[in-house]
């Protein structure tokens, strides 16, 4: 597991994975050599429709042999028009007793194999226990709407938030946009001519409910207004 900094606290890989699953609207299922594109997905119900269990769990009936490999693929795409919008890939794999049927009303029982999340920081393997115990970020379902609202309806607030970024990190930046928001803070993507970097702006306290998002965001704006105006990017 990647180390977590006190000053830039962020969700664990397991929490990110669970939040991506909950927010998912589509996924690809690969089983028995067939690809199934699943759309209009209710991510909050995905872990109910896809029942994951440990191999040889005493409460699970032994599946008939032979079993069929299955792979679930989900992508986490930034809701704002940043450069390189792919934020992460999630892959869940295991074994099933019969080929996946997207039109089935029954839960698909999957003998858990492995779960992987891949992002800009690398690849992290998540155990079934970690995934089941991880908390869904309160911003998971509302993040996309809030970030697009910020960019489309309040674009002047982004330069204001840039006051909270160290001046050395803003040197040569040609565009900045919000790329992510979670319980711990807002992430800005600073785009340079051929590269980019992400900078986290931590909230004063972690959110426990999405209804706290407005208060936390305004706390960032208040802190930004207190910063010296010469930290702004030139227009």
C-alpha positions, 0 to 999 in steps of 0.5 A: 500500500502506498504511504499516506502523508499527514499533510496531504491525506487522501483515500486509501487505494481500497477506498478509491477502488470501492468509490470508483465501483460505486460511481461507475456507470459502465463496465466491461465483463470478460468471460468465456471469451466474450466481451460484454459492455454493460451500460446504465450501471447502478454502481451502488448496486454492483457489489450486490449484483456481483457477489464476491467471495473467498475461495473455499469459503465455508458458507459458500457452496462448492461450485461445479467444475470446470469453472470459468474465468471472469474479469470486470473492468472499470475506468475512472474518467475525470469529469472535467476536460483536463489533459489525460482524463483517465484517472484510474483503471480497476480490474476485478477477476475470479471464477464463475460457474457459468458464463456471465449474462447481463440480462440475468436478474440473479446475483453473479457469484464470483470466486474472488481472484484478485483486485487491482487499481492502476493510476498515475502512481502505479499498480496496487493489489487489493484483498477482498477483505480490504475492499469489503471493509473500505468506506465509500467516499461521500463524494463518490456519487456527487463529485462529477456534478460538483466539478462540472458545475465549478468549471461551467458556471464558476470558472473565475473561482479556479484562478482564485484557488490557484492562490493556494498553490506554491508559486514555484509549482505554477511556473509555466502553467498554461491551464489549470482545472479541477480534476478530482474531489474527495472527502479530504480535499480538491485536486487541481491539474496544472497543465504545462505545454507538454506535461502536467502535475496534480496538486491537492488542496486539503480541506480543513477537516475530512468530510463525513457527508456530501452535504458538507461539501459546500462548507469545505469548498468555501473554506478553501475559497476563504483561505485563497482570498487571504493569500497575496494576489501576486500569487495568481497566474497572469490572465 
